[in-house]
Amino acid sequence: MKLFLFDIDGTLFDNSNRKVHLSTVKALKKLKKNYKLGIATGRAEFMLYSIHNLIDLIDYFVLINGQIVKTKSFTIYSNPIAVNEIAPLIKDFENMKLAYGFEGEKDEAISRIDNNVIQSFQVLDLKLPPINKNYYKEREVFQMWVFCSSDDLIKLTENHPSFQFIQWLKHGYDVLPTTAAKGIGVKKLIDYLGLSFKDVVAFGDGDNDYEMIVKAGLGIAMGNATEKVKDVADYITDDVNSNGIFKALKQYNFI
């Protein structure tokens, strides 16, 4: 059995044109006839509206950078961040006057709306979250965000060595424990399915896809991928806006 895993932003979803290209939909429909399909994304399940025309094709979900792993009806793995680990981050964010947010399983919240937040969410075609600084005291948090400069990031990294800050746009960073990663979520999924990484074909473009691309039996980087991902990919296909997924699947005779 082969398992195909796809990142969303910059891979399935063309953020510049805010759409899933028809060639991608057609490719996945053909692929689904013979293989199991999954997504591995930094998004939570409630944020998958950008790929609404693909959801019925997806069998497995590695969500929030591996923090939640699900089938269509069953949660395989769930790893919320402890409140006492979040509180010191919040203290620094507030002292540094930074905008920050929380990603839960079913909803999200942000500390305030500013230009960095608006631009970041618009580029990813995401809806702006409601404002609620106390979200982490009320619901489980699986990932945080912070919007800051590179100088701010240096200070945060030094102050919080047990957390990783993964850049997703110019000023936006996913904030996760160093023990969390898409690759860990994928490992939970393949263990559940009785597979190994050699059975995985993975597509991605961002640094948070690095471990998944490295370990997959076949790791495919999009043409628009970061150099870090391209350097370890088995194959580099075309950009997301140039039918990259379709071309790679044809190249390997999967469709």
C-alpha positions in Angstrom: 0.0 0.0 0.0 1.2 3.5 -0.8 0.1 6.5 1.1 0.2 9.9 -0.6 0.5 12.9 1.7 0.1 16.5 0.6 0.9 19.8 2.2 -1.8 22.5 1.6 -0.4 26.0 1.3 1.9 26.3 -1.6 1.3 22.7 -2.6 -2.4 21.9 -3.0 -3.5 25.5 -2.6 -2.1 28.3 -4.7 -1.9 31.1 -2.3 -1.1 33.7 -4.9 -4.2 33.0 -7.0 -6.2 31.8 -4.0 -7.4 28.5 -5.5 -6.8 24.8 -6.0 -6.0 24.4 -9.7 -8.2 22.2 -11.8 -5.2 20.0 -12.8 -4.7 19.3 -9.1 -8.3 18.3 -8.6 -8.2 16.0 -11.7 -4.9 14.5 -10.6 -6.1 13.6 -7.1 -9.4 12.2 -8.4 -7.4 9.8 -10.6 -4.9 9.0 -7.8 -7.8 8.2 -5.4 -8.9 5.3 -7.6 -5.8 3.3 -6.6 -4.3 4.9 -3.5 -5.0 6.3 0.0 -4.6 10.1 0.3 -3.8 12.3 3.2 -3.0 15.9 4.0 -0.2 17.1 6.3 -0.6 20.7 7.1 -0.1 23.5 9.7 -3.9 24.2 9.5 -6.5 22.8 11.8 -9.5 20.9 10.5 -11.8 23.9 10.7 -9.4 25.8 8.4 -9.6 23.4 5.5 -12.2 25.4 3.6 -9.5 26.5 1.1 -9.4 22.9 -0.2 -13.2 22.2 0.1 -13.2 20.7 -3.4 -10.7 18.0 -2.3 -12.0 17.1 1.1 -14.1 14.1 -0.1 -10.9 12.6 -1.6 -8.9 12.7 1.7 -8.7 9.6 3.9 -6.3 10.9 6.6 -5.4 14.2 8.2 -2.1 15.2 9.8 -3.1 18.6 11.3 -1.5 21.6 13.1 2.0 20.5 12.1 1.5 17.0 13.5 -0.2 17.9 16.7 -3.5 16.1 15.7 -3.8 13.1 13.5 -7.2 11.8 12.4 -9.1 9.6 10.0 -12.4 10.9 8.8 -14.1 9.6 12.0 -11.4 8.8 14.6 -8.6 10.7 16.3 -5.4 8.7 16.3 -3.2 11.3 18.1 -3.7 14.5 20.0 -1.0 16.5 21.7 -2.1 19.9 23.2 0.4 22.3 24.8 0.3 22.5 28.6 -1.0 25.8 30.0 2.0 26.2 32.3 4.2 26.1 29.2 2.2 28.7 27.3 2.1 31.3 30.1 5.8 32.3 30.0 5.5 32.8 26.2 2.5 35.1 26.7 4.4 37.1 29.2 7.2 37.8 26.7 4.8 38.5 23.9 3.0 41.1 26.0 6.2 42.7 27.3 7.5 42.9 23.7 4.1 44.3 22.5 3.7 41.5 19.9 0.5 40.2 18.3 0.0 36.5 19.0 -2.6 33.9 18.6 -3.8 30.4 19.4 -4.9 27.5 17.3 -7.2 24.9 18.9 -8.8 21.9 17.4 -12.1 23.5 16.5 -11.4 27.3 16.6 -8.8 29.9 17.2 -8.2 33.4 18.7 -5.7 36.2 18.4 -4.5 38.9 20.8 -5.1 41.8 18.5 -5.5 42.7 14.8 -2.7 44.7 13.2 -1.3 45.1 9.7 1.1 42.1 10.0 -1.8 39.9 11.1 -4.1 41.1 8.3 -1.5 40.7 5.6 -0.5 37.2 6.8 -4.0 35.8 7.0 -5.0 37.4 3.6 -2.1 35.8 1.8 -3.1 32.4 3.1 -6.8 33.1 2.3 -7.7 32.6 6.0 -10.4 34.3 7.9 -9.3 36.6 10.7 -9.7 35.0 14.2 -11.7 36.6 17.0 -9.8 38.5 19.6 -9.4 36.6 22.9 -6.1 36.8 24.9 -7.5 34.3 27.4 -8.2 31.6 24.9 -5.4 29.3 26.3 -7.1 29.4 29.7 -10.4 28.3 28.2 -9.5 25.7 25.5 -6.8 23.3 24.6 -4.1 24.9 22.4 -2.1 22.8 19.9 -0.1 25.6 18.3 0.5 29.3 18.8 1.5 32.1 16.4 3.5 35.2 16.9 4.0 38.2 14.5 7.4 39.8 15.0 10.7 41.1 13.5 13.8 39.0 13.1 15.4 40.8 16.0 12.4 39.9 18.2 12.6 36.3 17.1 16.2 36.0 18.3 15.2 37.1 21.7 12.2 34.8 21.8 14.4 31.8 20.7 16.9 32.5 23.4 14.3 32.9 26.1 12.2 29.8 25.1 14.6 27.0 24.0 11.8 24.4 24.4 9.8 26.0 21.6 10.5 26.3 17.9 9.4 29.2 15.7 8.6 28.2 12.1 8.3 31.1 9.7 5.2 31.0 7.5 5.3 34.5 6.0 7.4 37.6 6.4 6.3 38.4 10.0 4.4 35.3 11.0 5.7 32.3 12.9 4.1 29.1 14.1 5.1 28.4 17.7 5.3 24.8 18.7 7.2 22.7 21.3 10.5 21.4 19.9 9.0 17.9 20.3 6.3 18.6 17.7 6.6 18.2 13.9 4.7 17.2 10.8 7.1 14.2 10.6 6.1 13.1 14.1 2.4 13.2 13.1 3.1 11.3 9.9 4.9 8.6 12.0 1.9 8.3 14.2 -0.3 7.8 11.1 1.9 5.2 9.4 2.3 3.3 12.7 -1.5 3.2 13.0 -1.8 2.0 9.4 1.0 -0.6 9.8 3.1 1.2 7.2 6.6 2.6 7.1 8.0 5.8 5.7 9.1 3.9 2.5 5.4 3.5 1.7 4.9 7.3 1.7 4.9 9.7 -1.2 5.0 13.2 0.2 4.6 16.6 -1.5 5.6 19.8 0.2 7.1 23.3 -0.2 7.8 24.8 3.3 10.4 24.3 6.0 7.8 22.5 8.1 7.7 19.8 5.4 11.4 19.1 5.6 11.3 16.1 7.9 8.3 14.6 6.0 10.2 15.0 2.6 13.4 13.6 4.0 11.9 10.5 5.4 9.3 9.7 2.7 10.1 6.8 0.4 9.5 9.4 -2.3 9.8 13.1 -1.3 8.7 15.6 -3.9 9.3 19.3 -3.6 7.2 21.9 -5.4 9.1 24.3 -7.7 8.2 27.1 -5.3 9.6 25.2 -2.3 12.3 26.6 0.0 15.9 25.7 -0.8 16.0 23.6 2.4 13.2 21.4 1.1 14.5 21.2 -2.4 17.9 20.1 -1.2 16.6 16.9 0.3 13.8 16.1 -2.1 14.0 13.1 -4.4 12.3 15.1 -7.2 11.5 18.7 -7.8 8.4 19.3 -9.8 7.0 22.5 -11.2 5.4 25.4 -9.2 2.0 25.1 -7.6 0.7 27.5 -10.3 2.2 25.5 -13.1 0.5 22.1 -12.5 3.3 20.8 -10.3 1.4 18.0 -8.6 -0.2 16.7 -11.9 3.2 16.7 -13.6 5.0 14.8 -10.8 2.3 12.2 -10.6 2.5 11.7 -14.3 6.3 11.6 -14.2 6.1 8.6 -11.8 3.2 6.9 -13.6 0.9 7.2 -10.6 -1.9 8.5 -12.8 
